[in-house]
Amino acid sequence: MRLSAVFGFGDAPSANRFLHDVNSNSELEHANAKLFDRDKVRIVYLVQSNAYDNTMSLLDDLSSQYGGKEVEA
């Protein structure tokens, strides 16, 4: 199943730091992050099975380090 989320930040540098951390995090290697609208990052990832997937939890924790939160696209 393919899932996506958009995370918003207070400024472009915070969004870029989050983007870099997602793309370099080995636990999130199945997630694809792209900058969206200067201060937002769109994440698209695949869930491989029906087992528990902690991707959103990891993304929420990581985004909160930079003052970000999930927003509507």
mmCIF file of the N, C-alpha and C atoms, coordinates in Angstrom:
data_MODEL
# 
_entry.id   MODEL 
# 
loop_
_atom_site.group_PDB 
_atom_site.id 
_atom_site.type_symbol 
_atom_site.label_atom_id 
_atom_site.label_alt_id 
_atom_site.label_comp_id 
_atom_site.label_asym_id 
_atom_site.label_entity_id 
_atom_site.label_seq_id 
_atom_site.pdbx_PDB_ins_code 
_atom_site.Cartn_x 
_atom_site.Cartn_y 
_atom_site.Cartn_z 
_atom_site.occupancy 
_atom_site.B_iso_or_equiv 
_atom_site.pdbx_formal_charge 
_atom_site.auth_seq_id 
_atom_site.auth_comp_id 
_atom_site.auth_asym_id 
_atom_site.auth_atom_id 
_atom_site.pdbx_PDB_model_num 
ATOM 1   N N  . MET A 1 1  ? 0.839  -1.160 0.000  1.00 0.00 ? 1  MET A N  1 
ATOM 2   C CA . MET A 1 1  ? 0.000  0.000  0.000  1.00 0.00 ? 1  MET A CA 1 
ATOM 3   C C  . MET A 1 1  ? 0.899  1.243  0.000  1.00 0.00 ? 1  MET A C  1 
ATOM 4   N N  . ARG A 1 2  ? 0.568  2.204  -0.809 1.00 0.00 ? 2  ARG A N  1 
ATOM 5   C CA . ARG A 1 2  ? 1.334  3.445  -0.909 1.00 0.00 ? 2  ARG A CA 1 
ATOM 6   C C  . ARG A 1 2  ? 0.655  4.515  -0.065 1.00 0.00 ? 2  ARG A C  1 
ATOM 7   N N  . LEU A 1 3  ? 1.411  5.121  0.837  1.00 0.00 ? 3  LEU A N  1 
ATOM 8   C CA . LEU A 1 3  ? 0.894  6.168  1.714  1.00 0.00 ? 3  LEU A CA 1 
ATOM 9   C C  . LEU A 1 3  ? 1.703  7.441  1.528  1.00 0.00 ? 3  LEU A C  1 
ATOM 10  N N  . SER A 1 4  ? 1.075  8.575  1.835  1.00 0.00 ? 4  SER A N  1 
ATOM 11  C CA . SER A 1 4  ? 1.800  9.844  1.749  1.00 0.00 ? 4  SER A CA 1 
ATOM 12  C C  . SER A 1 4  ? 1.347  10.780 2.858  1.00 0.00 ? 4  SER A C  1 
ATOM 13  N N  . ALA A 1 5  ? 2.226  11.722 3.157  1.00 0.00 ? 5  ALA A N  1 
ATOM 14  C CA . ALA A 1 5  ? 1.953  12.732 4.177  1.00 0.00 ? 5  ALA A CA 1 
ATOM 15  C C  . ALA A 1 5  ? 2.742  13.984 3.830  1.00 0.00 ? 5  ALA A C  1 
ATOM 16  N N  . VAL A 1 6  ? 2.256  15.131 4.290  1.00 0.00 ? 6  VAL A N  1 
ATOM 17  C CA . VAL A 1 6  ? 2.951  16.393 4.100  1.00 0.00 ? 6  VAL A CA 1 
ATOM 18  C C  . VAL A 1 6  ? 3.214  16.984 5.483  1.00 0.00 ? 6  VAL A C  1 
ATOM 19  N N  . PHE A 1 7  ? 4.451  17.407 5.704  1.00 0.00 ? 7  PHE A N  1 
ATOM 20  C CA . PHE A 1 7  ? 4.840  18.026 6.962  1.00 0.00 ? 7  PHE A CA 1 
ATOM 21  C C  . PHE A 1 7  ? 5.201  19.487 6.701  1.00 0.00 ? 7  PHE A C  1 
ATOM 22  N N  . GLY A 1 8  ? 4.634  20.380 7.509  1.00 0.00 ? 8  GLY A N  1 
ATOM 23  C CA . GLY A 1 8  ? 4.887  21.805 7.368  1.00 0.00 ? 8  GLY A CA 1 
ATOM 24  C C  . GLY A 1 8  ? 5.815  22.301 8.462  1.00 0.00 ? 8  GLY A C  1 
ATOM 25  N N  . PHE A 1 9  ? 6.629  23.299 8.124  1.00 0.00 ? 9  PHE A N  1 
ATOM 26  C CA . PHE A 1 9  ? 7.616  23.865 9.038  1.00 0.00 ? 9  PHE A CA 1 
ATOM 27  C C  . PHE A 1 9  ? 7.516  25.384 9.030  1.00 0.00 ? 9  PHE A C  1 
ATOM 28  N N  . GLY A 1 10 ? 8.086  26.007 10.034 1.00 0.00 ? 10 GLY A N  1 
ATOM 29  C CA . GLY A 1 10 ? 8.028  27.459 10.158 1.00 0.00 ? 10 GLY A CA 1 
ATOM 30  C C  . GLY A 1 10 ? 8.887  28.201 9.161  1.00 0.00 ? 10 GLY A C  1 
ATOM 31  N N  . ASP A 1 11 ? 9.892  27.519 8.600  1.00 0.00 ? 11 ASP A N  1 
ATOM 32  C CA . ASP A 1 11 ? 10.771 28.160 7.634  1.00 0.00 ? 11 ASP A CA 1 
ATOM 33  C C  . ASP A 1 11 ? 11.408 27.111 6.717  1.00 0.00 ? 11 ASP A C  1 
ATOM 34  N N  . ALA A 1 12 ? 11.985 27.591 5.632  1.00 0.00 ? 12 ALA A N  1 
ATOM 35  C CA . ALA A 1 12 ? 12.577 26.688 4.640  1.00 0.00 ? 12 ALA A CA 1 
ATOM 36  C C  . ALA A 1 12 ? 13.797 25.931 5.172  1.00 0.00 ? 12 ALA A C  1 
ATOM 37  N N  . PRO A 1 13 ? 14.688 26.560 5.969  1.00 0.00 ? 13 PRO A N  1 
ATOM 38  C CA . PRO A 1 13 ? 15.835 25.798 6.472  1.00 0.00 ? 13 PRO A CA 1 
ATOM 39  C C  . PRO A 1 13 ? 15.430 24.595 7.337  1.00 0.00 ? 13 PRO A C  1 
ATOM 40  N N  . SER A 1 14 ? 14.401 24.734 8.153  1.00 0.00 ? 14 SER A N  1 
ATOM 41  C CA . SER A 1 14 ? 13.935 23.607 8.965  1.00 0.00 ? 14 SER A CA 1 
ATOM 42  C C  . SER A 1 14 ? 13.386 22.495 8.086  1.00 0.00 ? 14 SER A C  1 
ATOM 43  N N  . ALA A 1 15 ? 12.651 22.861 7.051  1.00 0.00 ? 15 ALA A N  1 
ATOM 44  C CA . ALA A 1 15 ? 12.120 21.871 6.116  1.00 0.00 ? 15 ALA A CA 1 
ATOM 45  C C  . ALA A 1 15 ? 13.255 21.136 5.417  1.00 0.00 ? 15 ALA A C  1 
ATOM 46  N N  . ASN A 1 16 ? 14.295 21.854 5.026  1.00 0.00 ? 16 ASN A N  1 
ATOM 47  C CA . ASN A 1 16 ? 15.443 21.233 4.363  1.00 0.00 ? 16 ASN A CA 1 
ATOM 48  C C  . ASN A 1 16 ? 16.202 20.301 5.298  1.00 0.00 ? 16 ASN A C  1 
ATOM 49  N N  . ARG A 1 17 ? 16.333 20.657 6.557  1.00 0.00 ? 17 ARG A N  1 
ATOM 50  C CA . ARG A 1 17 ? 17.004 19.780 7.523  1.00 0.00 ? 17 ARG A CA 1 
ATOM 51  C C  . ARG A 1 17 ? 16.215 18.484 7.705  1.00 0.00 ? 17 ARG A C  1 
ATOM 52  N N  . PHE A 1 18 ? 14.900 18.621 7.824  1.00 0.00 ? 18 PHE A N  1 
ATOM 53  C CA . PHE A 1 18 ? 14.037 17.449 7.952  1.00 0.00 ? 18 PHE A CA 1 
ATOM 54  C C  . PHE A 1 18 ? 14.161 16.566 6.708  1.00 0.00 ? 18 PHE A C  1 
ATOM 55  N N  . LEU A 1 19 ? 14.101 17.167 5.531  1.00 0.00 ? 19 LEU A N  1 
ATOM 56  C CA . LEU A 1 19 ? 14.237 16.449 4.268  1.00 0.00 ? 19 LEU A CA 1 
ATOM 57  C C  . LEU A 1 19 ? 15.535 15.651 4.241  1.00 0.00 ? 19 LEU A C  1 
ATOM 58  N N  . HIS A 1 20 ? 16.629 16.282 4.604  1.00 0.00 ? 20 HIS A N  1 
ATOM 59  C CA . HIS A 1 20 ? 17.931 15.611 4.618  1.00 0.00 ? 20 HIS A CA 1 
ATOM 60  C C  . HIS A 1 20 ? 17.938 14.452 5.614  1.00 0.00 ? 20 HIS A C  1 
ATOM 61  N N  . ASP A 1 21 ? 17.387 14.671 6.800  1.00 0.00 ? 21 ASP A N  1 
ATOM 62  C CA . ASP A 1 21 ? 17.364 13.612 7.814  1.00 0.00 ? 21 ASP A CA 1 
ATOM 63  C C  . ASP A 1 21 ? 16.518 12.422 7.370  1.00 0.00 ? 21 ASP A C  1 
ATOM 64  N N  . VAL A 1 22 ? 15.398 12.671 6.734  1.00 0.00 ? 22 VAL A N  1 
ATOM 65  C CA . VAL A 1 22 ? 14.560 11.566 6.252  1.00 0.00 ? 22 VAL A CA 1 
ATOM 66  C C  . VAL A 1 22 ? 15.318 10.772 5.193  1.00 0.00 ? 22 VAL A C  1 
ATOM 67  N N  . ASN A 1 23 ? 15.917 11.469 4.245  1.00 0.00 ? 23 ASN A N  1 
ATOM 68  C CA . ASN A 1 23 ? 16.600 10.792 3.146  1.00 0.00 ? 23 ASN A CA 1 
ATOM 69  C C  . ASN A 1 23 ? 17.869 10.066 3.578  1.00 0.00 ? 23 ASN A C  1 
ATOM 70  N N  . SER A 1 24 ? 18.441 10.437 4.719  1.00 0.00 ? 24 SER A N  1 
ATOM 71  C CA . SER A 1 24 ? 19.673 9.783  5.181  1.00 0.00 ? 24 SER A CA 1 
ATOM 72  C C  . SER A 1 24 ? 19.433 8.799  6.330  1.00 0.00 ? 24 SER A C  1 
ATOM 73  N N  . ASN A 1 25 ? 18.190 8.646  6.769  1.00 0.00 ? 25 ASN A N  1 
ATOM 74  C CA . ASN A 1 25 ? 17.869 7.766  7.892  1.00 0.00 ? 25 ASN A CA 1 
ATOM 75  C C  . ASN A 1 25 ? 17.670 6.335  7.387  1.00 0.00 ? 25 ASN A C  1 
ATOM 76  N N  . SER A 1 26 ? 18.463 5.409  7.892  1.00 0.00 ? 26 SER A N  1 
ATOM 77  C CA . SER A 1 26 ? 18.377 4.021  7.423  1.00 0.00 ? 26 SER A CA 1 
ATOM 78  C C  . SER A 1 26 ? 17.045 3.366  7.789  1.00 0.00 ? 26 SER A C  1 
ATOM 79  N N  . GLU A 1 27 ? 16.396 3.807  8.849  1.00 0.00 ? 27 GLU A N  1 
ATOM 80  C CA . GLU A 1 27 ? 15.086 3.250  9.219  1.00 0.00 ? 27 GLU A CA 1 
ATOM 81  C C  . GLU A 1 27 ? 13.983 3.710  8.266  1.00 0.00 ? 27 GLU A C  1 
ATOM 82  N N  . LEU A 1 28 ? 14.245 4.794  7.532  1.00 0.00 ? 28 LEU A N  1 
ATOM 83  C CA . LEU A 1 28 ? 13.254 5.352  6.614  1.00 0.00 ? 28 LEU A CA 1 
ATOM 84  C C  . LEU A 1 28 ? 13.677 5.201  5.156  1.00 0.00 ? 28 LEU A C  1 
ATOM 85  N N  . GLU A 1 29 ? 14.491 4.191  4.878  1.00 0.00 ? 29 GLU A N  1 
ATOM 86  C CA . GLU A 1 29 ? 15.008 4.042  3.512  1.00 0.00 ? 29 GLU A CA 1 
ATOM 87  C C  . GLU A 1 29 ? 13.915 3.750  2.489  1.00 0.00 ? 29 GLU A C  1 
ATOM 88  N N  . HIS A 1 30 ? 12.758 3.291  2.938  1.00 0.00 ? 30 HIS A N  1 
ATOM 89  C CA . HIS A 1 30 ? 11.639 3.031  2.029  1.00 0.00 ? 30 HIS A CA 1 
ATOM 90  C C  . HIS A 1 30 ? 10.761 4.274  1.817  1.00 0.00 ? 30 HIS A C  1 
ATOM 91  N N  . ALA A 1 31 ? 11.118 5.379  2.473  1.00 0.00 ? 31 ALA A N  1 
ATOM 92  C CA . ALA A 1 31 ? 10.365 6.629  2.340  1.00 0.00 ? 31 ALA A CA 1 
ATOM 93  C C  . ALA A 1 31 ? 11.090 7.564  1.378  1.00 0.00 ? 31 ALA A C  1 
ATOM 94  N N  . ASN A 1 32 ? 10.325 8.218  0.526  1.00 0.00 ? 32 ASN A N  1 
ATOM 95  C CA . ASN A 1 32 ? 10.864 9.163  -0.438 1.00 0.00 ? 32 ASN A CA 1 
ATOM 96  C C  . ASN A 1 32 ? 10.381 10.561 -0.054 1.00 0.00 ? 32 ASN A C  1 
ATOM 97  N N  . ALA A 1 33 ? 11.314 11.464 0.250  1.00 0.00 ? 33 ALA A N  1 
ATOM 98  C CA . ALA A 1 33 ? 10.967 12.814 0.690  1.00 0.00 ? 33 ALA A CA 1 
ATOM 99  C C  . ALA A 1 33 ? 11.352 13.835 -0.379 1.00 0.00 ? 33 ALA A C  1 
ATOM 100 N N  . LYS A 1 34 ? 10.451 14.780 -0.615 1.00 0.00 ? 34 LYS A N  1 
ATOM 101 C CA . LYS A 1 34 ? 10.696 15.861 -1.582 1.00 0.00 ? 34 LYS A CA 1 
ATOM 102 C C  . LYS A 1 34 ? 10.209 17.178 -0.994 1.00 0.00 ? 34 LYS A C  1 
ATOM 103 N N  . LEU A 1 35 ? 10.963 18.241 -1.258 1.00 0.00 ? 35 LEU A N  1 
ATOM 104 C CA . LEU A 1 35 ? 10.568 19.578 -0.824 1.00 0.00 ? 35 LEU A CA 1 
ATOM 105 C C  . LEU A 1 35 ? 9.330  20.005 -1.599 1.00 0.00 ? 35 LEU A C  1 
ATOM 106 N N  . PHE A 1 36 ? 8.405  20.621 -0.896 1.00 0.00 ? 36 PHE A N  1 
ATOM 107 C CA . PHE A 1 36 ? 7.117  20.988 -1.477 1.00 0.00 ? 36 PHE A CA 1 
ATOM 108 C C  . PHE A 1 36 ? 6.756  22.373 -0.959 1.00 0.00 ? 36 PHE A C  1 
ATOM 109 N N  . ASP A 1 37 ? 6.633  23.347 -1.832 1.00 0.00 ? 37 ASP A N  1 
ATOM 110 C CA . ASP A 1 37 ? 6.170  24.683 -1.450 1.00 0.00 ? 37 ASP A CA 1 
ATOM 111 C C  . ASP A 1 37 ? 7.089  25.361 -0.422 1.00 0.00 ? 37 ASP A C  1 
ATOM 112 N N  . ARG A 1 38 ? 8.383  25.289 -0.600 1.00 0.00 ? 38 ARG A N  1 
ATOM 113 C CA . ARG A 1 38 ? 9.446  25.921 0.208  1.00 0.00 ? 38 ARG A CA 1 
ATOM 114 C C  . ARG A 1 38 ? 9.549  25.446 1.652  1.00 0.00 ? 38 ARG A C  1 
ATOM 115 N N  . ASP A 1 39 ? 8.448  25.412 2.383  1.00 0.00 ? 39 ASP A N  1 
ATOM 116 C CA . ASP A 1 39 ? 8.530  25.075 3.804  1.00 0.00 ? 39 ASP A CA 1 
ATOM 117 C C  . ASP A 1 39 ? 7.737  23.818 4.157  1.00 0.00 ? 39 ASP A C  1 
ATOM 118 N N  . LYS A 1 40 ? 7.488  22.991 3.148  1.00 0.00 ? 40 LYS A N  1 
ATOM 119 C CA . LYS A 1 40 ? 6.776  21.730 3.362  1.00 0.00 ? 40 LYS A CA 1 
ATOM 120 C C  . LYS A 1 40 ? 7.561  20.594 2.721  1.00 0.00 ? 40 LYS A C  1 
ATOM 121 N N  . VAL A 1 41 ? 7.402  19.408 3.289  1.00 0.00 ? 41 VAL A N  1 
ATOM 122 C CA . VAL A 1 41 ? 8.049  18.218 2.745  1.00 0.00 ? 41 VAL A CA 1 
ATOM 123 C C  . VAL A 1 41 ? 6.982  17.152 2.551  1.00 0.00 ? 41 VAL A C  1 
ATOM 124 N N  . ARG A 1 42 ? 6.923  16.608 1.352  1.00 0.00 ? 42 ARG A N  1 
ATOM 125 C CA . ARG A 1 42 ? 5.986  15.524 1.049  1.00 0.00 ? 42 ARG A CA 1 
ATOM 126 C C  . ARG A 1 42 ? 6.745  14.202 1.151  1.00 0.00 ? 42 ARG A C  1 
ATOM 127 N N  . ILE A 1 43 ? 6.159  13.267 1.882  1.00 0.00 ? 43 ILE A N  1 
ATOM 128 C CA . ILE A 1 43 ? 6.732  11.938 2.074  1.00 0.00 ? 43 ILE A CA 1 
ATOM 129 C C  . ILE A 1 43 ? 5.805  10.924 1.405  1.00 0.00 ? 43 ILE A C  1 
ATOM 130 N N  . VAL A 1 44 ? 6.376  10.047 0.611  1.00 0.00 ? 44 VAL A N  1 
ATOM 131 C CA . VAL A 1 44 ? 5.639  8.939  0.013  1.00 0.00 ? 44 VAL A CA 1 
ATOM 132 C C  . VAL A 1 44 ? 6.402  7.675  0.380  1.00 0.00 ? 44 VAL A C  1 
ATOM 133 N N  . TYR A 1 45 ? 5.661  6.676  0.874  1.00 0.00 ? 45 TYR A N  1 
ATOM 134 C CA . TYR A 1 45 ? 6.321  5.426  1.229  1.00 0.00 ? 45 TYR A CA 1 
ATOM 135 C C  . TYR A 1 45 ? 5.381  4.249  1.018  1.00 0.00 ? 45 TYR A C  1 
ATOM 136 N N  . LEU A 1 46 ? 5.986  3.091  0.910  1.00 0.00 ? 46 LEU A N  1 
ATOM 137 C CA . LEU A 1 46 ? 5.241  1.861  0.701  1.00 0.00 ? 46 LEU A CA 1 
ATOM 138 C C  . LEU A 1 46 ? 5.217  1.056  1.992  1.00 0.00 ? 46 LEU A C  1 
ATOM 139 N N  . VAL A 1 47 ? 4.056  0.545  2.325  1.00 0.00 ? 47 VAL A N  1 
ATOM 140 C CA . VAL A 1 47 ? 3.921  -0.374 3.453  1.00 0.00 ? 47 VAL A CA 1 
ATOM 141 C C  . VAL A 1 47 ? 3.950  -1.766 2.855  1.00 0.00 ? 47 VAL A C  1 
ATOM 142 N N  . GLN A 1 48 ? 4.901  -2.577 3.290  1.00 0.00 ? 48 GLN A N  1 
ATOM 143 C CA . GLN A 1 48 ? 5.148  -3.871 2.682  1.00 0.00 ? 48 GLN A CA 1 
ATOM 144 C C  . GLN A 1 48 ? 4.159  -4.956 3.076  1.00 0.00 ? 48 GLN A C  1 
ATOM 145 N N  . SER A 1 49 ? 3.636  -4.905 4.297  1.00 0.00 ? 49 SER A N  1 
ATOM 146 C CA . SER A 1 49 ? 2.775  -5.996 4.758  1.00 0.00 ? 49 SER A CA 1 
ATOM 147 C C  . SER A 1 49 ? 1.696  -5.454 5.680  1.00 0.00 ? 49 SER A C  1 
ATOM 148 N N  . ASN A 1 50 ? 0.900  -6.346 6.218  1.00 0.00 ? 50 ASN A N  1 
ATOM 149 C CA . ASN A 1 50 ? -0.145 -5.960 7.156  1.00 0.00 ? 50 ASN A CA 1 
ATOM 150 C C  . ASN A 1 50 ? 0.371  -5.836 8.583  1.00 0.00 ? 50 ASN A C  1 
ATOM 151 N N  . ALA A 1 51 ? 1.648  -6.070 8.783  1.00 0.00 ? 51 ALA A N  1 
ATOM 152 C CA . ALA A 1 51 ? 2.252  -5.946 10.110 1.00 0.00 ? 51 ALA A CA 1 
ATOM 153 C C  . ALA A 1 51 ? 2.300  -4.474 10.522 1.00 0.00 ? 51 ALA A C  1 
ATOM 154 N N  . TYR A 1 52 ? 2.514  -4.236 11.796 1.00 0.00 ? 52 TYR A N  1 
ATOM 155 C CA . TYR A 1 52 ? 2.600  -2.865 12.307 1.00 0.00 ? 52 TYR A CA 1 
ATOM 156 C C  . TYR A 1 52 ? 3.720  -2.120 11.598 1.00 0.00 ? 52 TYR A C  1 
ATOM 157 N N  . ASP A 1 53 ? 3.432  -0.915 11.153 1.00 0.00 ? 53 ASP A N  1 
ATOM 158 C CA . ASP A 1 53 ? 4.409  -0.065 10.478 1.00 0.00 ? 53 ASP A CA 1 
ATOM 159 C C  . ASP A 1 53 ? 4.587  1.204  11.300 1.00 0.00 ? 53 ASP A C  1 
ATOM 160 N N  . ASN A 1 54 ? 5.814  1.480  11.721 1.00 0.00 ? 54 ASN A N  1 
ATOM 161 C CA . ASN A 1 54 ? 6.075  2.636  12.581 1.00 0.00 ? 54 ASN A CA 1 
ATOM 162 C C  . ASN A 1 54 ? 6.607  3.849  11.812 1.00 0.00 ? 54 ASN A C  1 
ATOM 163 N N  . THR A 1 55 ? 6.462  3.856  10.502 1.00 0.00 ? 55 THR A N  1 
ATOM 164 C CA . THR A 1 55 ? 7.001  4.947  9.692  1.00 0.00 ? 55 THR A CA 1 
ATOM 165 C C  . THR A 1 55 ? 6.431  6.305  10.102 1.00 0.00 ? 55 THR A C  1 
ATOM 166 N N  . MET A 1 56 ? 5.113  6.409  10.249 1.00 0.00 ? 56 MET A N  1 
ATOM 167 C CA . MET A 1 56 ? 4.518  7.703  10.618 1.00 0.00 ? 56 MET A CA 1 
ATOM 168 C C  . MET A 1 56 ? 4.982  8.159  11.989 1.00 0.00 ? 56 MET A C  1 
ATOM 169 N N  . SER A 1 57 ? 5.145  7.248  12.900 1.00 0.00 ? 57 SER A N  1 
ATOM 170 C CA . SER A 1 57 ? 5.638  7.597  14.232 1.00 0.00 ? 57 SER A CA 1 
ATOM 171 C C  . SER A 1 57 ? 7.056  8.165  14.144 1.00 0.00 ? 57 SER A C  1 
ATOM 172 N N  . LEU A 1 58 ? 7.908  7.515  13.358 1.00 0.00 ? 58 LEU A N  1 
ATOM 173 C CA . LEU A 1 58 ? 9.273  8.009  13.170 1.00 0.00 ? 58 LEU A CA 1 
ATOM 174 C C  . LEU A 1 58 ? 9.271  9.393  12.514 1.00 0.00 ? 58 LEU A C  1 
ATOM 175 N N  . LEU A 1 59 ? 8.422  9.571  11.507 1.00 0.00 ? 59 LEU A N  1 
ATOM 176 C CA . LEU A 1 59 ? 8.345  10.861 10.815 1.00 0.00 ? 59 LEU A CA 1 
ATOM 177 C C  . LEU A 1 59 ? 7.814  11.958 11.738 1.00 0.00 ? 59 LEU A C  1 
ATOM 178 N N  . ASP A 1 60 ? 6.802  11.647 12.536 1.00 0.00 ? 60 ASP A N  1 
ATOM 179 C CA . ASP A 1 60 ? 6.267  12.630 13.493 1.00 0.00 ? 60 ASP A CA 1 
ATOM 180 C C  . ASP A 1 60 ? 7.332  13.058 14.493 1.00 0.00 ? 60 ASP A C  1 
ATOM 181 N N  . ASP A 1 61 ? 8.057  12.085 15.043 1.00 0.00 ? 61 ASP A N  1 
ATOM 182 C CA . ASP A 1 61 ? 9.114  12.391 16.015 1.00 0.00 ? 61 ASP A CA 1 
ATOM 183 C C  . ASP A 1 61 ? 10.212 13.239 15.386 1.00 0.00 ? 61 ASP A C  1 
ATOM 184 N N  . LEU A 1 62 ? 10.623 12.869 14.183 1.00 0.00 ? 62 LEU A N  1 
ATOM 185 C CA . LEU A 1 62 ? 11.685 13.594 13.495 1.00 0.00 ? 62 LEU A CA 1 
ATOM 186 C C  . LEU A 1 62 ? 11.241 15.011 13.133 1.00 0.00 ? 62 LEU A C  1 
ATOM 187 N N  . SER A 1 63 ? 10.023 15.165 12.650 1.00 0.00 ? 63 SER A N  1 
ATOM 188 C CA . SER A 1 63 ? 9.546  16.505 12.266 1.00 0.00 ? 63 SER A CA 1 
ATOM 189 C C  . SER A 1 63 ? 9.403  17.413 13.480 1.00 0.00 ? 63 SER A C  1 
ATOM 190 N N  . SER A 1 64 ? 9.012  16.857 14.611 1.00 0.00 ? 64 SER A N  1 
ATOM 191 C CA . SER A 1 64 ? 8.846  17.688 15.812 1.00 0.00 ? 64 SER A CA 1 
ATOM 192 C C  . SER A 1 64 ? 10.186 18.245 16.299 1.00 0.00 ? 64 SER A C  1 
ATOM 193 N N  . GLN A 1 65 ? 11.280 17.588 15.980 1.00 0.00 ? 65 GLN A N  1 
ATOM 194 C CA . GLN A 1 65 ? 12.606 18.098 16.334 1.00 0.00 ? 65 GLN A CA 1 
ATOM 195 C C  . GLN A 1 65 ? 12.891 19.424 15.633 1.00 0.00 ? 65 GLN A C  1 
ATOM 196 N N  . TYR A 1 66 ? 12.241 19.655 14.502 1.00 0.00 ? 66 TYR A N  1 
ATOM 197 C CA . TYR A 1 66 ? 12.433 20.882 13.729 1.00 0.00 ? 66 TYR A CA 1 
ATOM 198 C C  . TYR A 1 66 ? 11.220 21.794 13.768 1.00 0.00 ? 66 TYR A C  1 
ATOM 199 N N  . GLY A 1 67 ? 10.305 21.533 14.691 1.00 0.00 ? 67 GLY A N  1 
ATOM 200 C CA . GLY A 1 67 ? 9.120  22.371 14.829 1.00 0.00 ? 67 GLY A CA 1 
ATOM 201 C C  . GLY A 1 67 ? 8.070  22.123 13.771 1.00 0.00 ? 67 GLY A C  1 
ATOM 202 N N  . GLY A 1 68 ? 8.093  20.957 13.150 1.00 0.00 ? 68 GLY A N  1 
ATOM 203 C CA . GLY A 1 68 ? 7.147  20.642 12.095 1.00 0.00 ? 68 GLY A CA 1 
ATOM 204 C C  . GLY A 1 68 ? 6.004  19.790 12.585 1.00 0.00 ? 68 GLY A C  1 
ATOM 205 N N  . LYS A 1 69 ? 4.969  19.742 11.753 1.00 0.00 ? 69 LYS A N  1 
ATOM 206 C CA . LYS A 1 69 ? 3.816  18.884 12.048 1.00 0.00 ? 69 LYS A CA 1 
ATOM 207 C C  . LYS A 1 69 ? 3.147  18.519 10.730 1.00 0.00 ? 69 LYS A C  1 
ATOM 208 N N  . GLU A 1 70 ? 2.362  17.448 10.787 1.00 0.00 ? 70 GLU A N  1 
ATOM 209 C CA . GLU A 1 70 ? 1.662  17.011 9.579  1.00 0.00 ? 70 GLU A CA 1 
ATOM 210 C C  . GLU A 1 70 ? 0.571  18.025 9.240  1.00 0.00 ? 70 GLU A C  1 
ATOM 211 N N  . VAL A 1 71 ? 0.490  18.382 7.955  1.00 0.00 ? 71 VAL A N  1 
ATOM 212 C CA . VAL A 1 71 ? -0.482 19.379 7.481  1.00 0.00 ? 71 VAL A CA 1 
ATOM 213 C C  . VAL A 1 71 ? -1.221 18.827 6.274  1.00 0.00 ? 71 VAL A C  1 
ATOM 214 N N  . GLU A 1 72 ? -2.296 19.490 5.911  1.00 0.00 ? 72 GLU A N  1 
ATOM 215 C CA . GLU A 1 72 ? -3.013 19.157 4.676  1.00 0.00 ? 72 GLU A CA 1 
ATOM 216 C C  . GLU A 1 72 ? -2.223 19.700 3.494  1.00 0.00 ? 72 GLU A C  1 
ATOM 217 N N  . ALA A 1 73 ? -2.189 18.948 2.420  1.00 0.00 ? 73 ALA A N  1 
ATOM 218 C CA . ALA A 1 73 ? -1.442 19.374 1.228  1.00 0.00 ? 73 ALA A CA 1 
ATOM 219 C C  . ALA A 1 73 ? -2.213 20.400 0.439  1.00 0.00 ? 73 ALA A C  1 
# 
